[in-house]
C-alpha cells in the first residue's frame, strides 16, 4: 500500500514536470504567440478567459455525462481536477492525450474498464462529429449539404462504435453501457453547449482580427476546426487545425491571414488559461486529492 502511494506520488510529480517542461518549451519555440498576446486588449483577454472558464464547465458536464454511460459519474471536485489534468495533457502532449489520461485514472481509481470508457467516449465523439457536421455548411451556398453530412457522420459513428463493441466483447465478454435515451440526450446537450461556447470563443478572436464576421460564419469555422480533433498528431492540434480551416475557406469565408492571426490569439490566450488551471490544480492540493481522494 505504501509503495503504491509512493508510486502514485511519483507519477503525479512526473506529470507536473512534463507539463511545466513542455509548456516552457512551447512558449520558447513559439515567440509569435507571446508577442501577439502582448498586443491583445486587456478587456478582450479577460472576455476570452471567462469564455474558456465557461467552456471548462461544459467539458466537466461532458465528461460526467460520458461516465454516466458507464454508471460511474464523479463528484464535482474530482471531476474538476480530472478535467484540468486532461486539458493540460490535451494541449501539451501529442495524439490528444486527454482521453488516455482520463481512462488510466478511472481504471486505477474507480475500476472503470478501459473498454467501457473507450466505447462511452466513442459515443461522445460520435455526437461531437454529428453536431460539427451540422455546423460545416451553414454559412455557404450549399447549406443543404448539412443534411447528408449529418447523416454520413451518424452512419460512420455508428459503424465505429459497433465494430469496437464487437471486438471488445470478443476479448473481454459482454460490455454493459447505459445507452438510454435520457443519458444520450444529456450527453448531446452538454456537447452542443460545448461546441456553441467554442464558436463564441472563435467568434471573439475572429472579430479581433476582422470586423467582417458573423455568428453563422463563426459556427461554420468552428465546425471545420473541430474536425482537426480526429486526425491531430501534434500538441494543441498545431498545424492541423490551421490546415482544416484553410482547406474549408470556401465554407466560412475567412482569409488565410485572418485564420492564422485568430489562431495565434487563441493559442496565446489558451496558454494563459492553462497557467490559471495549473495554479488552481496546485492550490486545491490536486496531488493529495488524487492520491487519497478521501482526504
N, C-alpha and C positions, 0 to 999 in steps of 0.2 A: 504493500500500500504506500509506504513511504517513498520507495523507489519510483512508483507510478506517479506520485505527486511531483517528485523532483523532475521526472521526465517531462511532465506537462509544463512545469515552470520553465524548463529549458527550451521547450518548443515555442512557448509564448515569447520568450526572450529573443529567440532566433527570428521569429516572425516580426517582432518590433524592429530588430536591427535591419532586416531585409527591407521593411517599409521605409525606414529612415534613410538607409543607404541608397535604395532605388530612387526615392524622392529627390535626394540631393543630386544624384547623377542626372536625373531627368531635367531638373532646373538648370544644372551646369551645361548640359548638352543642347538645351533649347532656350538660349538667351532672348530670342524674339518674344517668348511668352512673357517673361518678366518685364521687358520693355513695353509691350502692349498693355500689360496690367498697370504699369505706372502712368499710362495716359488715360486710363478709364476714369470717367466722372465718379467721384465717391458715392453719389446717390445711386448711380447705375450699379456699382459694385454691391451696395447694400441690398438693392432690389433683387439682384441675381442671387445673392447669398440667401436671402429669405425664401426665394423661389426654390432653391436647392434644398432648403430645410423642409419645405412642403413636400418636395419630391422624395426626400428620405422617409417621411411618414407614409407616403404611398408605397414605397418599397417595403417598409415594415408590414403594411397591410397585405401586400402581395405575398411576401414570404410566409406569413402566418396562414393566409388562405391556401397557399400551396401545401403547407404542412398539415392543414386540416384535412386534406385529402388522404393523408397517412394516419389521421387520428391523433396527431401529436402537436397541437398548437403550443406556442411558447408564451411564457409570461412576458409582460411588456418590457421590463428592464433587460431580460436576457435577449429578447428579440432585437432590442435597440443595439446592444453590444455586438451581437452576431451580424446585424446589418452593417454596422460600422466596419467590422473586420472584413466582411466580404466586399464592401465598397472599396476599401483600400486595396484589397487583393485584385479586384477587377481592373483598377486603373494601373497599378504598378507592375502587375505580373502578366505574362503573356497568356493567350488562349482563354481569355475571360475566366480567370481562375476562381471568381467568387462562388459559383455553384459548387466547385470542388471543396472549397474551404467549408461551406455550409454542410455538405454531405459528410465530410470527415468528422466534423464536430458533432453532428446529430447522431451519427452512428456510435461514437465513443461515449457521448453523454446521455443520450436518450434511447439508445438501441434501435434507432430507426434504420431498417435495412437500406443499404445504398441503392439497391434495385428499385425499391418502393419510392425513394426520394427522386431518383432519376426519372421514373415514369410520371410522378407528380409534376416535376419540373418540365417535362416534355408537354404536359397538358398546358402549363403556363406559357411556354414558348409557342405552342400552337395558337393560343388565344392572342398572344403578342403579335404573331405573324399575320393572323386574320385581320386584326384591327389596323395594323400598319399597312396591309394591302388596301384596306378601305381608305386610308389617308392618301395613297400614292397619286391618284389621278384627279383629285378633287379640284385642282387649280388649272387643269389642262382642258383643251377642247374635247379630249377623249375621256371625259369624266365617266361615261357609261362603262368604260373598261374596269371600273371598280368592282362591278358585279362578277365578271369572270375571274378577276384577280382574287377576290374574297373566296370564291368557290374553289379555285386552284389551291390557295393556301389551306383551306379547310380539308380538302382531299389529301394533300401531301402530309399535313399534320396528323390526320387520322391514320394514314398508312405507316408513318414513322412510329407512332405510339403503338399501333397494332403489332408491327414487326418486333419492336423492342419488348413488348409484353410477352409475346410468344417465346422469344429467346430466353428471357429471364425465367419464365415458368419452366422451360425445359431444364434449366440449370439448377434452380432452387425451389421448384414447386410453385404452387398457386400463390399469386401476389394479390393481396387484398387492398384495394383502394376504394375510398368512398367517392364515387363519381355521381352523387345525387345532383339533381338539377339545381337545388338550392346552393350547394357548395361551389358548383361550377359557375353559377351566376354571380356569387360573391367574388370569386377569383376574377371573373371577367370585369366586374365593376371596378375593382381595385386596379386592374391592368389598364382599363380605359382612363381612370383618373391619373395614373402614372404617365400615360402617353400624352394626355392633354396638358399636363404640367410640363412635360418635356417640350411640347410645342410652344407653350408660353415662354419657356426659357430661351429657346431658339429664336422666337419672335422678338424678344427683348434685345438679344445680341444682334440680330439682323437689322433691327431698327437703329441700333447704334452705328451701323456702317452704311446704311442706306435708308432714305426716307420713303423709297418706293417699295413698300412692303404691305402685306395684307394678311389677316389671320388665316385665310384659306390657303395662301401661298406658304405660310409658315407650317401649316398642317401637312401639306404635300412634301415640303422639305423634311419634316420630321419623319414621315413615312419612309422616305429614301434613306435618311440617316440610320433609321432603326434596323434596316436590313443588313447593315455592315456588321451588326452583332453576330450574325450567323457564320461569318467567314473570318472574323477578326483573329489575327495571329499575333498582334502586337499589343503592348500595354496601352490601355486607353483607346484602342482601335485606331491608333495613329496611322494615318495614310489610308486606311481602308474606308473610314467614314468620308474623308475628303474625296476619295475616288468614286464612291457611290453617289455622292452629291454632284460631282462633276458630270458623271455619266447620265444623270437624271435632270440636267439643267432644263431640258425642254418641258419638264413637268412642273417644276417650281419657279422657273424663270429668273433665278439669281445668277449673276455672273461669277466667273472663276475668282476674281479678286474679292468679291463680296463673300463668297464661300470661305476662302482662306482667312480673311480678316475676322469673320464671325467665329471661326473655329479656333483661332488664336485667342480671342477673348474668352471663349468657352473654356479652353484648357487652362488659361491663366486663372480665371475665377474659380474653376473647379479645384485647382491646386490649393487655393486659399481655403476653400470649403473642406478639403481633405485635411488640411492642417488643423482646422477647428475640430473636425471629427477626432483627429488623433489626440488633441488636448482633452476632449470630452472623455475619450477612452481612458486616458491616464487619470483624469480627475475622478472618475467613477470606479477606480480600482478594478479595471477590467480583468487584470491578471488574476486577482484574488477571486473574483466572481466566477471566472471561467474554470479555475482550478477547484474551487469549492463554492458552488452556487448557493449553498445553504448559509454561507457566512454573511 
